[in-house]
Amino acid sequence: MAAAEGGEPTRIMVAVNESTIKGYPHASISSRGAFEWTLKKVVRSNTSGFKLLFLHVQVPDEDGFDDMDSIFASPEDFRTMKHRDKIRGLHLLEYFVKQCHEIGVACEAWVKKGDPKEIICYEVKRVQPDFLVVGSRGLGPFQKVFVGTVSEFCVKHADCPVIAIKRSAAQTPQDPVDD
């Protein structure tokens, strides 16, 4: 799986998101778990044999007024909100990039906006990683009906092998939907 002597490194895309409990810039439990599993079980000590590709997909605000106290706004207010969202996503990615640089693993990171499951599959097609790693909250069938799962969609639709890493029972919050 890892790069042969002098060959190209194995490219692993890792889809990451922010914590639903703590918000930006904190990574979700599932994202951290998927990242740590990738380092421990795949990369191990062969840091030059891999390149990690971090993708964070921001879900657009439906009405555009999430962070506003009033529905009266100027065009500048919207530009400021869009800029602030992008900065928040970059701060989230900084957590993963910093850790990669500390141990010597090559990486890239970027932010996209849209429906996470569809954007992840689109980016897989565009970037063509060797495989995709996603975190999974391990929701039961009842919760899946209301929340849906990005990891399940990616396993079925991504144009590369997908590894879904379920968070450990010890890391599961009281409400499993939280992450």
Secondary structure as a PSIPRED ss2 file (coil, helix, strand):
# PSIPRED VFORMAT (PSIPRED V4.0)

   1 M C   1.000  0.000  0.000
   2 A C   1.000  0.000  0.000
   3 A C   1.000  0.000  0.000
   4 A C   1.000  0.000  0.000
   5 E C   1.000  0.000  0.000
   6 G C   1.000  0.000  0.000
   7 G C   1.000  0.000  0.000
   8 E C   1.000  0.000  0.000
   9 P C   1.000  0.000  0.000
  10 T E   0.000  0.000  1.000
  11 R E   0.000  0.000  1.000
  12 I E   0.000  0.000  1.000
  13 M E   0.000  0.000  1.000
  14 V E   0.000  0.000  1.000
  15 A E   0.000  0.000  1.000
  16 V E   0.000  0.000  1.000
  17 N C   1.000  0.000  0.000
  18 E E   0.000  0.000  1.000
  19 S E   0.000  0.000  1.000
  20 T C   1.000  0.000  0.000
  21 I C   1.000  0.000  0.000
  22 K C   1.000  0.000  0.000
  23 G E   0.000  0.000  1.000
  24 Y E   0.000  0.000  1.000
  25 P E   0.000  0.000  1.000
  26 H E   0.000  0.000  1.000
  27 A E   0.000  0.000  1.000
  28 S C   1.000  0.000  0.000
  29 I H   0.000  1.000  0.000
  30 S H   0.000  1.000  0.000
  31 S H   0.000  1.000  0.000
  32 R H   0.000  1.000  0.000
  33 G H   0.000  1.000  0.000
  34 A H   0.000  1.000  0.000
  35 F H   0.000  1.000  0.000
  36 E H   0.000  1.000  0.000
  37 W H   0.000  1.000  0.000
  38 T H   0.000  1.000  0.000
  39 L H   0.000  1.000  0.000
  40 K H   0.000  1.000  0.000
  41 K H   0.000  1.000  0.000
  42 V H   0.000  1.000  0.000
  43 V H   0.000  1.000  0.000
  44 R C   1.000  0.000  0.000
  45 S C   1.000  0.000  0.000
  46 N C   1.000  0.000  0.000
  47 T H   0.000  1.000  0.000
  48 S H   0.000  1.000  0.000
  49 G H   0.000  1.000  0.000
  50 F E   0.000  0.000  1.000
  51 K E   0.000  0.000  1.000
  52 L E   0.000  0.000  1.000
  53 L E   0.000  0.000  1.000
  54 F E   0.000  0.000  1.000
  55 L E   0.000  0.000  1.000
  56 H E   0.000  0.000  1.000
  57 V E   0.000  0.000  1.000
  58 Q E   0.000  0.000  1.000
  59 V C   1.000  0.000  0.000
  60 P C   1.000  0.000  0.000
  61 D C   1.000  0.000  0.000
  62 E C   1.000  0.000  0.000
  63 D C   1.000  0.000  0.000
  64 G C   1.000  0.000  0.000
  65 F C   1.000  0.000  0.000
  66 D C   1.000  0.000  0.000
  67 D C   1.000  0.000  0.000
  68 M C   1.000  0.000  0.000
  69 D C   1.000  0.000  0.000
  70 S C   1.000  0.000  0.000
  71 I C   1.000  0.000  0.000
  72 F C   1.000  0.000  0.000
  73 A C   1.000  0.000  0.000
  74 S C   1.000  0.000  0.000
  75 P H   0.000  1.000  0.000
  76 E H   0.000  1.000  0.000
  77 D H   0.000  1.000  0.000
  78 F H   0.000  1.000  0.000
  79 R H   0.000  1.000  0.000
  80 T H   0.000  1.000  0.000
  81 M H   0.000  1.000  0.000
  82 K H   0.000  1.000  0.000
  83 H H   0.000  1.000  0.000
  84 R H   0.000  1.000  0.000
  85 D H   0.000  1.000  0.000
  86 K H   0.000  1.000  0.000
  87 I H   0.000  1.000  0.000
  88 R H   0.000  1.000  0.000
  89 G H   0.000  1.000  0.000
  90 L H   0.000  1.000  0.000
  91 H H   0.000  1.000  0.000
  92 L H   0.000  1.000  0.000
  93 L H   0.000  1.000  0.000
  94 E H   0.000  1.000  0.000
  95 Y H   0.000  1.000  0.000
  96 F H   0.000  1.000  0.000
  97 V H   0.000  1.000  0.000
  98 K H   0.000  1.000  0.000
  99 Q H   0.000  1.000  0.000
 100 C H   0.000  1.000  0.000
 101 H H   0.000  1.000  0.000
 102 E H   0.000  1.000  0.000
 103 I H   0.000  1.000  0.000
 104 G C   1.000  0.000  0.000
 105 V C   1.000  0.000  0.000
 106 A E   0.000  0.000  1.000
 107 C E   0.000  0.000  1.000
 108 E E   0.000  0.000  1.000
 109 A E   0.000  0.000  1.000
 110 W E   0.000  0.000  1.000
 111 V E   0.000  0.000  1.000
 112 K E   0.000  0.000  1.000
 113 K E   0.000  0.000  1.000
 114 G C   1.000  0.000  0.000
 115 D C   1.000  0.000  0.000
 116 P H   0.000  1.000  0.000
 117 K H   0.000  1.000  0.000
 118 E H   0.000  1.000  0.000
 119 I H   0.000  1.000  0.000
 120 I H   0.000  1.000  0.000
 121 C H   0.000  1.000  0.000
 122 Y H   0.000  1.000  0.000
 123 E H   0.000  1.000  0.000
 124 V H   0.000  1.000  0.000
 125 K H   0.000  1.000  0.000
 126 R H   0.000  1.000  0.000
 127 V H   0.000  1.000  0.000
 128 Q C   1.000  0.000  0.000
 129 P C   1.000  0.000  0.000
 130 D C   1.000  0.000  0.000
 131 F E   0.000  0.000  1.000
 132 L E   0.000  0.000  1.000
 133 V E   0.000  0.000  1.000
 134 V E   0.000  0.000  1.000
 135 G E   0.000  0.000  1.000
 136 S E   0.000  0.000  1.000
 137 R C   1.000  0.000  0.000
 138 G C   1.000  0.000  0.000
 139 L C   1.000  0.000  0.000
 140 G C   1.000  0.000  0.000
 141 P H   0.000  1.000  0.000
 142 F H   0.000  1.000  0.000
 143 Q H   0.000  1.000  0.000
 144 K H   0.000  1.000  0.000
 145 V H   0.000  1.000  0.000
 146 F H   0.000  1.000  0.000
 147 V H   0.000  1.000  0.000
 148 G C   1.000  0.000  0.000
 149 T C   1.000  0.000  0.000
 150 V H   0.000  1.000  0.000
 151 S H   0.000  1.000  0.000
 152 E H   0.000  1.000  0.000
 153 F H   0.000  1.000  0.000
 154 C H   0.000  1.000  0.000
 155 V H   0.000  1.000  0.000
 156 K H   0.000  1.000  0.000
 157 H H   0.000  1.000  0.000
 158 A C   1.000  0.000  0.000
 159 D C   1.000  0.000  0.000
 160 C C   1.000  0.000  0.000
 161 P C   1.000  0.000  0.000
 162 V E   0.000  0.000  1.000
 163 I E   0.000  0.000  1.000
 164 A E   0.000  0.000  1.000
 165 I E   0.000  0.000  1.000
 166 K E   0.000  0.000  1.000
 167 R C   1.000  0.000  0.000
 168 S C   1.000  0.000  0.000
 169 A H   0.000  1.000  0.000
 170 A H   0.000  1.000  0.000
 171 Q H   0.000  1.000  0.000
 172 T C   1.000  0.000  0.000
 173 P C   1.000  0.000  0.000
 174 Q C   1.000  0.000  0.000
 175 D C   1.000  0.000  0.000
 176 P C   1.000  0.000  0.000
 177 V C   1.000  0.000  0.000
 178 D C   1.000  0.000  0.000
 179 D C   1.000  0.000  0.000
